[in-house]
Amino acid sequence: MLLASYGRVAWAAPPTDEGTRPLRVTIDVSAIAEDDAPHIERFTEEQIEPVLRDAAYARSSDAGDAVEIRIDYVERKDLLYAIYVDVYDDGEKIEPGIDWFVCKFCPQGMVAEAVAEHLPAALDLLAEHEAKAAAADETPGTLGEPADPQGGSPTKPRPIGWLGITGAVVATGGLATTVAGIVQLSKGEVVIPTQASQRRVQDFRPQGGALLGIGLGAMALGTAAVVVDVVRRRRSRNHARVAPSVLPSGVGIAVGGRF
């Protein structure tokens, strides 16, 4: 039976020319009567050949990219044909694809022409799908903004972490201590009457100086911790190292790394 010979054909072609891309094209006429199938298939092959050539595609039976054309009857006696075109990008069917369409009152040659008219839309769909995939692969990640593993928008890191929060608390306490030290220094020596014939002088300057030193040191340490935390979080790939430093002359913070 001719139907068995012309049921479904994948075109094979010689090696592709330079500048062309391989494309597997199949024409499925297995649902068409055996007296129509070979003619519709032959006419369709003739009609789509220049379309493929103009789009720089060369037929190949083993290409991953493919266009599968299936032709069926809607109503044979009225020459109504349903035509389906499926597009595959590297073996993956593209969804949504090309809507199936009807060729009304079409003799065999007009069926082939209808297929050829819709083929450019299928080739455009393939090109658009490949372009979107390439753009997704080439989109660079944003430094400091890791992508959401669930596929959402990038998650922005917090501008300050535990080190910065601790530093802010220490700096705030240091500011309060510094103010207290300044107040004590401003008092200087104060005469405190005890009895009518006696006086006692109290010097607030040593206490004020101690408070001022502690407060300034705490402010410096807290501020440094905040700065280091912000810098480290912005440049986490540089692995900034932070460690407290206690010296005979005071306390401090040691920072190591590349900035």
C-alpha positions in Angstrom: 0.0 0.0 0.0 1.2 3.5 -0.8 0.1 4.6 2.6 2.7 2.5 4.3 5.4 4.1 2.1 4.3 7.7 2.6 3.1 7.6 6.2 5.8 9.6 8.0 9.1 10.7 6.4 12.1 12.4 8.0 14.1 14.2 5.4 17.7 13.3 5.1 20.2 15.6 3.4 23.9 15.7 2.5 26.2 17.5 5.0 25.1 21.0 5.7 26.7 23.9 3.9 28.8 26.5 5.7 26.5 29.1 7.3 23.5 26.9 7.5 22.0 25.1 10.5 20.8 21.5 10.5 17.0 21.0 11.0 15.1 17.7 11.1 11.8 18.0 9.2 9.1 15.3 9.2 5.9 15.2 7.3 3.3 12.9 8.7 0.5 12.0 6.2 -0.4 8.7 7.8 -4.0 9.9 8.3 -4.4 10.8 4.6 -5.9 8.3 2.1 -3.3 6.4 0.1 -4.4 8.1 -3.1 -3.7 11.5 -1.7 -0.8 11.0 0.7 2.1 10.7 -1.7 1.1 13.7 -3.7 0.5 15.9 -0.7 3.8 14.9 0.8 5.7 15.5 -2.5 4.1 18.9 -3.0 4.7 19.9 0.6 8.4 18.9 0.3 8.7 21.0 -2.8 7.0 24.1 -1.3 9.0 24.2 2.0 12.4 23.6 0.5 12.9 27.2 -0.6 11.6 28.5 2.8 14.2 26.4 4.6 16.9 27.5 2.3 16.0 31.2 2.6 16.1 30.8 6.4 19.6 29.2 6.2 18.4 25.8 7.4 19.7 22.5 5.9 17.7 19.3 6.3 19.3 16.7 8.5 17.7 13.5 9.8 19.6 13.5 13.1 19.3 17.2 14.1 18.1 18.1 17.6 16.1 21.0 16.3 13.1 19.8 14.5 9.8 20.8 12.8 7.2 18.1 12.7 4.3 18.6 10.3 1.2 16.4 10.5 -1.7 16.6 8.1 -5.2 15.1 8.7 -8.7 15.4 7.4 -11.4 17.6 8.8 -13.8 16.6 6.1 -12.3 14.7 3.1 -15.2 15.2 0.7 -15.1 19.0 1.2 -11.3 19.1 1.0 -10.9 20.3 4.5 -7.5 19.5 6.0 -6.2 20.1 9.5 -2.5 20.9 9.7 -0.4 20.7 12.8 3.1 22.0 13.2 5.2 21.1 16.3 8.6 22.8 16.9 11.4 21.2 18.9 14.5 23.0 20.3 17.3 20.4 20.9 14.7 17.7 21.3 12.4 19.7 23.7 9.0 20.6 22.4 8.3 24.3 22.5 5.1 25.2 24.4 3.0 27.1 23.5 3.7 26.3 19.9 2.1 27.1 16.6 -1.8 26.8 16.6 -3.1 24.2 14.3 -5.0 25.6 11.3 -7.4 24.5 8.6 -7.0 24.5 4.9 -10.5 24.9 3.4 -11.5 23.5 0.0 -7.9 22.8 -0.7 -6.7 20.5 -3.5 -3.4 18.7 -2.8 -1.2 21.5 -4.1 -2.9 24.2 -1.9 -2.4 22.0 1.2 1.3 22.2 0.5 1.2 26.0 -0.1 -0.7 26.4 3.3 2.1 24.5 5.0 4.8 26.6 3.4 3.0 29.8 4.4 3.0 28.8 8.1 6.5 27.4 8.2 8.3 30.8 8.7 6.3 31.2 11.9 7.6 27.9 13.2 11.2 28.8 12.3 10.7 32.2 14.1 9.4 30.4 17.2 12.5 28.2 17.2 14.8 31.2 16.8 13.1 33.2 19.6 13.2 30.2 22.0 16.9 29.7 21.3 17.6 33.5 21.8 15.8 33.5 25.2 17.7 30.5 26.4 21.0 32.0 25.3 20.1 35.3 27.1 19.3 33.5 30.3 22.6 31.6 30.2 24.6 34.7 29.6 22.9 37.0 32.1 25.7 37.8 34.7 25.0 37.6 38.4 25.0 40.8 40.4 27.8 41.0 42.9 26.5 40.9 46.4 23.0 39.9 45.3 22.7 36.1 45.3 19.8 34.7 43.3 16.9 33.2 45.0 17.2 29.3 44.7 13.4 29.1 44.3 13.7 31.2 41.1 12.5 34.5 42.5 14.2 37.8 42.4 17.7 38.2 43.8 17.9 38.4 47.6 19.7 41.6 48.8 21.9 41.0 51.8 21.4 43.0 54.9 23.6 46.1 55.0 24.8 45.3 58.6 25.3 42.0 60.5 25.9 40.9 64.0 29.3 42.6 64.2 27.9 45.9 63.1 25.0 45.7 65.5 27.3 44.9 68.4 29.5 47.8 67.3 26.6 50.2 67.2 25.6 49.2 70.7 29.2 49.6 72.0 29.6 53.0 70.2 26.3 54.2 71.7 27.4 53.2 75.2 30.8 54.9 74.6 29.0 58.1 73.6 27.1 58.1 76.8 30.2 57.4 78.8 32.1 60.2 77.0 29.3 62.7 77.8 29.5 61.6 81.5 33.2 62.1 81.5 33.0 65.6 80.0 30.4 66.5 82.7 32.7 65.3 85.4 35.7 67.1 84.0 33.7 70.3 83.8 33.1 70.2 87.5 36.8 70.3 88.3 37.4 70.8 92.0 34.3 71.3 94.2 34.4 72.5 97.7 32.0 70.5 99.9 31.1 72.1 103.2 30.9 69.6 106.1 30.8 71.8 109.2 31.0 75.5 109.8 34.7 75.4 110.5 35.7 72.6 108.0 35.7 72.2 104.3 36.4 69.3 102.0 37.5 69.6 98.4 36.6 66.9 96.0 38.3 66.7 92.6 36.1 65.2 89.8 38.8 65.5 87.1 40.4 62.1 87.6 37.0 60.4 87.4 36.0 62.5 84.4 39.3 61.7 82.6 38.8 58.0 83.2 35.2 58.1 81.9 36.2 60.1 78.9 39.0 57.7 78.0 36.7 54.7 78.3 33.9 56.4 76.4 36.2 57.5 73.5 37.7 54.0 73.3 34.3 52.4 73.2 33.1 54.8 70.5 36.2 54.1 68.4 35.9 50.3 68.8 32.2 50.3 68.1 32.5 52.6 65.0 35.3 50.5 63.7 33.2 47.3 64.1 30.4 48.9 62.1 32.6 50.0 59.3 34.4 46.7 59.1 31.1 44.8 59.1 29.7 46.9 56.2 32.9 46.6 54.2 33.1 42.9 54.8 29.6 42.3 53.7 30.1 44.3 50.6 33.3 42.6 49.7 32.7 39.2 51.2 34.8 37.5 48.6 37.8 39.3 50.0 37.3 37.4 53.4 38.0 40.3 55.7 39.3 39.1 59.1 38.4 41.0 62.3 39.8 40.4 65.8 39.9 42.5 69.0 43.2 43.9 70.1 44.2 44.6 73.7 47.3 46.7 74.1 49.0 48.2 77.2 47.9 51.6 75.9 44.2 50.7 75.3 41.9 48.5 73.4 41.3 48.3 69.6 40.3 46.2 66.7 42.5 44.5 64.1 41.4 44.1 60.6 43.0 41.8 58.0 42.2 41.0 54.4 42.2 42.6 50.9 40.2 45.8 50.3 
